[in-house]
Amino acid sequence: MSTDTANAQSTAVDKGHDVLNSLLAGLALPPGSTAQGQPDWLKTLRAQALERANALTLPSTHDEAWRFTPLAALAHQSFHVVRTPSELQPDDIAHLSIAEATTRLVFVDGVVAPQLSSVSGESGLVIGTLADLLSGKASGLETHLGQHANFQDTLFTAVNTAFLQDAAVLMVPPDTALAAPVHLLFISTQTEVASHPRLLLVAGAGSKATVIEDYVALHDGAYFTNAVAEMVLQPNAQLTHVRLQRESSQAFHMASCAVSLGAASHYHSVNLALGAHISRLDLKVVQTAEGTQCTLDGLALINGEQLADTHSFIDHAKPHGTSRQLHKCIVGGSAHAVFNGQVMVRPGAQQTDSAQSSRNLLLSKKAQIDTQPQLEIFADDVKCTHGATVGQLDSDEVFYLQSRGLSEHVARNLLTYAFGAEIIERIPVASLRQQLEQTVLEQTASQP
């Protein structure tokens, strides 16, 4: 190894330590709360996570799971927890509202904003912050919080858990169908701020709910969002989980979502990555009992210098599980999209039925897409398929639309929009679907 190369690697490691130190320094200044009054189990959880965070290092391209996602731009940053929360009024975020969602819990720069929230408690729904519910209003917190999202080998999850002063908590009662979606809105208003959103959702046996997890910015600057969600579906529960990442184009967004499926439960997620300079989502779904159904739909629509990375892992650990996954990337400019989707069928998980598809569209010569669907099968009575395509717009389809009077530019934009709209159409909330269709239309129309 040359001296220059060794020095460059040493500098990158030092910078990684710098950004990690700046993140962990915020533990001395928790926003709006203290550890006083927290139960021993929560203090222990946080202490264990802090120990792991101090032992781990910032991922690099030498790590297999991060080889397409360099974090050099993040390593050069310094962040702090919010010191003075922004005082937003309802009119400031009216454009972010979702008409169908009568229940909304809002966090601003990582701090809960009661004046912007609307918590109705529909049909016995238990919703609030961890601080509110620790008094005993919600059972099962100790059983589930920090037990599904692994922080032993995952730096960002460890840091999030170490910061676990508060969280959004939803408990859907058994045999309850929520008539309206629940909107969890995480807003950034300040630059150079690090926030660590946390979500725990437990869907009781036989329940049905739709939850929208929404990350937005009211500015164009750089900041850091480090989000972790844990979702538990008890037997026969049905959950639709819409996750929107539409942050500032200078933001850094690291996220993980861990889902536990009980017997005959059904989980459907729709993940959209539209913003951030660098974004990463690790989505892990574990089948803990027989007869589960899992549907994962995803869309990354990026341009310029953006990088969007999605890693998914579907763990078929029990028999008679069904999973379907469709992930799409639309990449323009010099942007880079990454998709790594792993499906594991463990020994004894007979009668598993799994299909995975990665479909990707390049809009420029400098755009990059790295896709890697994977199957690992250790059972012999299964039906599993996967496939990936990377290409440009079909010239015959462009010509067909031109023959009907459209310009080449409009024809290309229309086909690009249709490619992405297939995912958006799977969102079961009409007003949100319309918002996002307009967003995709505007972004595709801005492509050169």
C-alpha positions in Angstrom: 0.0 0.0 0.0 1.4 3.4 -0.9 1.9 6.1 1.7 -0.7 8.4 0.0 -3.3 5.6 0.0 -2.6 4.8 3.7 -2.9 8.5 4.6 -6.2 8.8 2.7 -7.6 5.8 4.5 -6.4 7.1 7.9 -8.0 10.4 7.2 -11.3 8.8 6.3 -11.2 6.8 9.6 -10.5 9.9 11.6 -13.3 11.8 9.9 -15.6 8.9 10.7 -14.7 9.1 14.3 -15.3 12.9 14.2 -18.9 12.6 13.0 -19.6 9.8 15.4 -18.1 11.8 18.3 -20.3 14.7 17.3 -23.4 12.5 17.3 -22.7 10.9 20.6 -21.8 14.2 22.2 -25.5 15.1 22.0 -26.2 12.5 24.7 -25.2 15.1 27.2 -27.9 17.4 25.9 -31.1 15.4 25.4 -33.8 17.5 23.8 -36.5 18.4 26.2 -36.2 15.4 28.5 -34.0 13.6 31.0 -33.3 10.1 32.1 -35.0 10.8 35.4 -38.1 8.7 35.9 -37.1 6.2 33.2 -37.5 2.5 34.3 -34.3 0.5 34.9 -34.9 -1.7 31.8 -34.9 1.4 29.6 -31.7 2.8 31.2 -30.1 -0.6 30.7 -31.1 -0.8 27.1 -29.7 2.6 26.4 -26.4 1.9 28.2 -26.0 -1.3 26.2 -26.6 0.5 23.0 -24.1 3.3 23.9 -21.5 0.7 24.7 -22.0 -0.8 21.2 -22.0 2.6 19.5 -18.6 3.4 21.1 -17.2 0.0 19.9 -18.5 0.2 16.3 -17.1 2.4 13.5 -18.6 4.3 10.6 -19.3 1.8 7.7 -17.0 2.0 4.7 -17.0 0.6 1.2 -14.7 -2.2 2.6 -17.8 -3.5 4.3 -19.8 -5.8 1.9 -23.1 -4.3 2.9 -21.9 -0.8 2.1 -19.6 -1.4 -0.8 -21.8 0.7 -3.2 -22.6 3.4 -0.6 -19.6 5.6 0.4 -20.2 7.7 3.4 -17.3 10.1 2.9 -19.6 13.1 2.6 -21.2 12.2 5.9 -17.9 11.7 7.6 -17.0 15.3 6.9 -20.0 16.6 8.7 -20.6 17.6 12.3 -24.1 17.5 13.9 -25.7 18.4 17.2 -29.1 17.7 18.8 -31.6 20.5 18.6 -31.1 23.1 21.4 -34.0 25.4 20.7 -37.0 23.7 19.0 -38.6 25.7 16.2 -42.1 27.0 17.2 -44.2 26.0 14.2 -47.8 26.8 13.8 -50.4 24.5 12.2 -50.6 26.9 9.1 -46.8 26.3 8.6 -47.4 22.6 7.9 -50.9 22.7 6.4 -49.4 21.6 3.0 -48.1 18.4 4.6 -51.5 17.3 6.0 -53.2 14.2 4.8 -57.0 14.7 4.6 -57.9 11.1 5.6 -55.6 11.0 8.6 -57.6 12.2 11.7 -54.8 11.0 14.0 -51.4 12.7 13.6 -48.3 12.7 15.8 -45.7 15.4 14.8 -42.0 15.7 15.7 -40.0 18.8 14.8 -36.2 18.3 14.7 -36.7 15.2 16.8 -38.8 16.9 19.5 -42.5 16.1 19.8 -44.8 19.0 18.9 -48.1 18.6 20.7 -49.5 21.8 19.2 -49.2 20.3 15.8 -50.4 16.8 16.7 -54.0 15.5 16.7 -54.3 12.3 18.8 -57.9 11.1 18.8 -57.5 7.6 20.4 -59.9 6.2 17.7 -61.3 2.7 18.6 -59.1 2.4 21.7 -55.9 3.1 19.7 -53.1 3.8 22.1 -50.8 6.5 20.6 -48.3 8.9 22.1 -44.7 9.3 23.0 -42.7 6.9 25.1 -42.5 9.4 27.9 -46.3 9.7 28.0 -46.9 6.0 28.0 -44.2 4.8 30.4 -46.6 5.5 33.3 -48.5 2.3 32.4 -50.9 3.3 29.7 -49.3 0.8 27.2 -48.3 -2.7 28.1 -45.7 -4.5 26.2 -43.1 -1.7 25.9 -40.4 -3.6 27.6 -41.2 -6.7 25.6 -40.8 -5.1 22.2 -38.8 -1.8 22.4 -35.3 -2.4 21.3 -35.9 -6.2 20.9 -36.4 -6.4 17.1 -34.0 -3.8 15.6 -30.5 -5.2 16.1 -28.0 -2.7 17.4 -25.2 -5.2 18.3 -23.6 -4.9 14.8 -25.4 -1.9 13.4 -23.9 1.5 14.2 -26.8 3.8 13.3 -29.3 1.6 15.2 -27.0 1.6 18.2 -26.8 5.4 18.2 -30.5 5.7 17.8 -31.1 3.4 20.8 -28.6 5.2 22.9 -30.6 8.4 22.3 -33.9 6.6 23.2 -35.3 9.4 25.4 -38.6 9.3 23.5 -40.4 7.5 20.7 -43.6 7.4 18.8 -45.6 4.5 20.2 -48.8 3.0 18.6 -50.7 0.1 20.1 -53.7 -1.1 18.0 -56.1 -3.1 20.1 -56.9 -6.7 19.1 -59.8 -7.2 16.7 -59.9 -3.5 15.9 -60.0 -2.0 12.4 -58.9 1.6 12.3 -61.1 3.5 9.9 -58.5 6.2 9.1 -54.8 6.1 8.5 -52.4 7.3 11.2 -49.9 10.0 10.1 -46.5 10.2 11.8 -44.8 13.3 10.6 -41.1 14.0 11.2 -40.1 17.5 10.2 -36.6 19.1 9.9 -36.4 22.9 10.2 -32.7 23.5 11.1 -29.4 22.7 9.5 -26.6 20.8 11.1 -29.1 19.1 13.5 -29.1 15.3 14.2 -32.4 13.7 15.1 -33.1 10.1 16.0 -36.7 9.3 15.4 -38.0 6.0 16.9 -41.2 4.2 16.2 -42.7 1.2 18.0 -46.0 -0.2 16.6 -47.8 -3.3 17.9 -50.8 -4.5 15.9 -52.9 -6.6 18.1 -54.3 -10.0 17.0 -57.0 -9.6 14.3 -56.4 -5.8 14.0 -56.2 -3.8 10.8 -54.4 -0.4 10.4 -52.7 1.9 7.9 -49.7 3.9 9.1 -47.9 6.7 7.2 -44.3 7.3 8.3 -43.3 10.7 6.7 -40.0 12.5 6.7 -39.9 16.0 5.3 -37.9 19.3 5.5 -38.8 22.9 5.5 -35.4 24.0 4.4 -32.7 23.0 1.8 -29.7 22.6 4.2 -27.7 19.7 5.5 -28.8 17.7 8.5 -28.9 14.1 9.8 -31.9 11.9 10.3 -31.3 8.5 12.0 -34.6 6.6 12.1 -35.5 3.2 13.6 -38.9 1.5 13.4 -40.0 -1.7 15.1 -43.3 -3.3 14.0 -44.9 -6.3 15.6 -47.9 -8.0 13.9 -49.7 -10.4 16.2 -51.7 -13.3 14.8 -54.1 -12.4 11.9 -53.1 -8.7 12.1 -53.0 -6.6 8.9 -50.8 -3.6 8.5 -50.2 -1.3 5.6 -47.1 0.8 6.2 -46.4 3.7 3.9 -42.9 5.2 4.4 -42.0 8.5 2.7 -38.5 9.9 2.6 -38.8 13.3 1.0 -36.1 15.2 2.8 -33.8 18.1 1.8 -31.5 17.3 -1.1 -28.6 18.0 1.2 -29.8 15.7 4.0 -28.3 12.5 5.2 -31.0 9.9 6.0 -30.1 6.5 7.7 -33.0 4.2 8.6 -33.8 0.7 9.6 -37.2 -1.0 10.0 -37.6 -4.4 11.7 -40.9 -6.2 11.3 -42.0 -9.3 13.2 -44.9 -11.4 11.6 -47.2 -13.5 13.8 -49.3 -16.4 12.5 -51.4 -15.6 9.4 -50.6 -11.9 9.6 -50.3 -9.7 6.5 -47.7 -6.8 6.2 -47.7 -4.5 3.2 -45.1 -1.8 2.9 -44.7 1.0 0.3 -41.4 2.8 0.6 -40.6 5.9 -1.4 -37.2 7.5 -1.5 -37.4 10.9 -3.2 -35.0 13.2 -1.2 -31.7 13.3 0.7 -28.2 13.6 -0.6 -27.4 10.1 0.8 -30.2 7.8 2.1 -30.2 4.2 3.2 -33.1 2.0 4.4 -32.5 -1.5 5.9 -35.8 -3.3 6.0 -35.9 -6.7 7.7 -39.1 -8.8 7.9 -39.0 -12.0 10.0 -41.7 -14.7 9.8 -42.1 -16.0 13.3 -45.1 -18.3 12.7 -46.9 -20.1 9.8 -49.1 -18.7 7.1 -47.8 -15.1 6.9 -48.1 -12.8 3.9 -45.6 -10.0 3.2 -45.7 -7.5 0.3 -42.8 -5.0 -0.1 -43.1 -2.3 -2.8 -40.5 0.4 -3.2 -39.6 3.3 -5.5 -36.4 5.4 -5.5 -36.7 8.5 -7.7 -33.4 10.5 -7.6 -31.4 12.9 -9.7 -28.3 15.1 -9.5 -25.7 13.8 -7.1 -28.2 11.8 -4.9 -27.5 8.3 -3.6 -30.4 6.1 -2.5 -29.6 2.6 -1.0 -32.3 0.0 -0.1 -31.4 -3.2 1.6 -34.2 -5.7 2.3 -34.2 -9.1 4.0 -37.2 -11.4 4.1 -36.7 -14.2 6.6 -39.0 -17.2 5.9 -38.4 -19.1 9.1 -41.7 -21.0 9.2 -43.8 -23.0 6.7 -46.5 -21.6 4.4 -45.2 -18.1 4.1 -45.8 -15.9 1.1 -43.8 -12.9 0.1 -43.9 -10.5 -2.9 -41.4 -7.7 -3.6 -41.3 -5.2 -6.4 -38.6 -2.5 -6.1 -38.1 0.2 -8.8 -35.4 2.8 -9.3 -35.6 5.8 -11.6 -32.2 7.5 -11.8 -31.1 10.6 -13.6 -28.2 13.0 -13.7 -25.1 11.5 -11.9 -27.3 9.9 -9.2 -26.7 6.4 -7.9 -29.3 3.9 -6.7 -28.6 0.6 -4.9 -30.9 -2.3 -4.2 -29.9 -5.4 -2.4 -32.8 -7.8 -1.7 -32.3 -11.0 0.2 -34.8 -13.8 0.7 -33.9 -16.5 3.1 -35.9 -19.8 3.3 -34.8 -21.6 6.3 -34.8 -25.4 6.9 -38.3 -26.6 7.6 -40.0 -23.6 5.9 -41.8 -25.8 3.4 -44.5 -24.5 1.1 -42.9 -21.0 1.0 -44.0 -19.0 -2.0 -41.7 -16.0 -2.7 -41.2 -13.7 -5.8 -38.9 -10.8 -6.0 -38.4 -8.3 -8.8 -36.0 -5.4 -9.2 -36.8 -3.1 -12.2 -34.7 -0.1 -12.9 -34.7 2.8 -15.3 -31.6 4.9 -16.3 -32.3 8.4 -17.6 -28.8 9.6 -18.3 -25.4 8.2 -19.3 -23.9 9.1 -15.9 -26.6 7.6 -13.8 -25.7 4.3 -11.9 -27.8 1.5 -10.6 -26.4 -1.5 -8.7 -29.0 -4.2 -8.0 -28.5 -7.6 -6.4 -31.6 -9.8 -5.7 -30.6 -12.9 -3.7 -32.2 -16.2 -2.8 -30.9 -18.5 -0.1 -33.1 -21.7 0.1 -32.6 -24.5 2.6 -36.0 -26.2 2.1 -37.0 -28.4 -0.8 -40.7 -27.9 -1.2 -40.8 -24.2 -2.2 -41.7 -21.9 -5.0 -39.2 -19.0 -5.3 -38.3 -16.7 -8.1 -36.3 -13.5 -8.5 -35.1 -11.2 -11.3 -33.6 -7.8 -12.1 -33.6 -5.5 -15.1 -31.7 -2.3 -15.8 -32.3 -0.3 -18.9 -33.5 2.9 -20.6 -36.8 3.8 -22.0 -38.1 1.7 -24.8 -37.5 3.5 -28.1 -40.5 1.9 -29.7 -42.8 3.2 -27.0 -41.3 6.7 -27.3 -41.8 6.5 -31.1 -45.4 5.3 -30.6 -46.2 8.3 -28.4 -44.5 10.7 -30.9 -46.6 9.2 -33.7 -49.6 10.3 -31.6 -48.5 13.9 -31.6 -46.3 14.2 -28.5 -42.8 15.6 -28.5 -40.0 13.3 -27.7 -39.4 15.1 -24.4 -43.0 14.8 -23.3 -43.2 11.2 -24.5 -40.1 10.3 -22.4 -41.5 12.1 -19.3 -44.9 10.4 -19.7 -43.3 6.9 -19.9 -41.0 7.7 -16.9 -44.0 8.8 -14.9 -45.9 5.7 -15.7 -43.0 3.5 -14.7 -42.9 5.1 -11.2 -46.7 5.5 -10.8 -47.1 1.7 -10.7 -45.7 1.8 -7.1 -47.6 4.9 -6.0 -50.9 3.4 -7.1 -50.5 0.8 -4.4 -50.8 3.4 -1.6 -54.4 3.0 -0.2 -54.7 6.7 0.8 -56.3 8.7 -2.1 -55.1 12.2 -1.2 -51.6 11.1 -0.5 -51.5 9.1 -3.7 -52.5 12.3 -5.6 -49.8 14.3 -3.9 -47.1 11.8 -4.7 -48.3 11.4 -8.3 -47.9 15.1 -8.8 -44.5 15.0 -7.2 -43.3 12.3 -9.5 -44.8 14.0 -12.5 -42.9 17.2 -11.6 -39.7 15.4 -11.0 -39.8 13.5 -14.2 -40.8 16.6 -16.1 -37.7 18.3 -14.8 -35.4 15.7 -16.3 -33.3 17.0 -19.2 
